[in-house]
Amino acid sequence: MVGEAGSSAAAAAATTTGAETAAKKWSLWPSFFRWIPTSTDHIIDAEKRLLSLVKTPYVQEQVNIGSGPPGSKIRWFRSKSNESRFINTVTFDSKEGSPTLVMVHGYAASQGFFFRNFDALARHFKVIAIDQLGWGGSSRPDFTCKSTEETESWFIDSFEEWRKAKDLSNFILLGHSFGGYIAAKYALKHPEHVQHLILVGPAGFTSETEHKSEWLTQFRATWKGAILNHLWESNFTPQKIIRGFGPWGPSLVHRYTNARFGSYAEGDGLTEEESRLLTDYVYHTLAAKASGELCLKYIFSFGAFARMPLLQSASEWKVPTTFIYGFNDWMNYKGAQEARKHMKVPCEIIRVPRAGHFVFIDNPTAFHSAVIYSCRRLLSPHPDNISLPEGLASA
């Protein structure tokens, strides 16, 4: 593993102002809630420990994206401060001339979730993974968006400023779940920069009306459904529960990761070391200051249905797209099938066996095959001679 001293210094400098602001805010809280054992430094340290499992050398940096979109009277976060914000970024060594693959994590996740994929993908691509604004080791400004449009701009425009700072163009953009939603929205707004779009179990393709869920309608009419719907509209997030547990939060996260990626995983379960390092990383990224997580109620209605579904924009798609789903993904691939009917660009849907929503963790080998196959026209001089790898299914 390669970490640059300059990058570490930049990371420290980037987080100092934010830490001071957070410290003032935390001082107003009751003492119990100040027991939360995390900080931006903890996140970066946990990231380094998790990525110690990766053999490919990499560089970690905090990329300056400024204080807000150029020309906008509203900064990312309606802040009175002109301080710059930063996107936590890791870039892996690759062969010269390899196509660039940018990886974007989902909701309640960070770039370290791809730790099982970096080595394999770095043999074919120049892999760059980021923490979206308000997540992971990136800046966590106060989230003050008031609409779906503003919330989408928070993520799309901050990603575009990151792209400019990195001087990137003609890259492959991969997004998982909520990250898939943001990747697709970015490609709709800036198609000239994206060579190929890979959406892994993407969220946000259908609205509640299009889904026509009788079960959800009936459940919302119950007292339990009414309470949960109220919590959703009040922007109560799962992370608030973890913070509320204070010093007992890590054990709560440990139970979750053991259940989700251990005994109940459909594919290759985590090793003891992987589980320990991932649990530590997940806790620190979830327990840190609330920021990007507060997008939830503006992007999705109760039941995780999109307020501005991607299906409605399918006919405007300008970038060739591959959808990848685990066989047991709770995100339904039929939304992608419906969108494909309206697309005017090449589109394929690949399903991966022995995998659920976190297909890249559950069955990394098959996931890598799916990604490489989807990019065959950028990797091989004879893409038409390449068949779908054994075990994968086309939908």
Secondary structure, DSSP 4 states (H G I P E B T S, - for coil): ----HHHHHHHHHHHHHHHHHHHHHHTTS-GGGGG----HHHHHHHHHHHHTT--S-EEEEEEEEESS-TT-SS-TT--S----EEEEEEEE---TTPPEEEEE--TT--GGGGTTTHHHHHTTSEEEEEPPTTSTTS--------SHHHHHHHHHHHHHHHHHHHT--SEEEEEETHHHHHHHHHHHH-GGGEEEEEEES-S-S--HHHHT-HHHHHHHTSHHHHHHHHHHHTT--HHHHHHHTGGGHHHHHHHHHHIIIIIT-SSSPPPHHHHHHHHHHHHHHHHS--SGGGGHHHHEETTTEESS-GGGGGGG--S-EEEEEETT-SS-THHHHHHHTT-SS-EEEEEESS--SSHHHHSHHHHHHHHHHHTHHHH-S-GGGPPPPTT-EE-
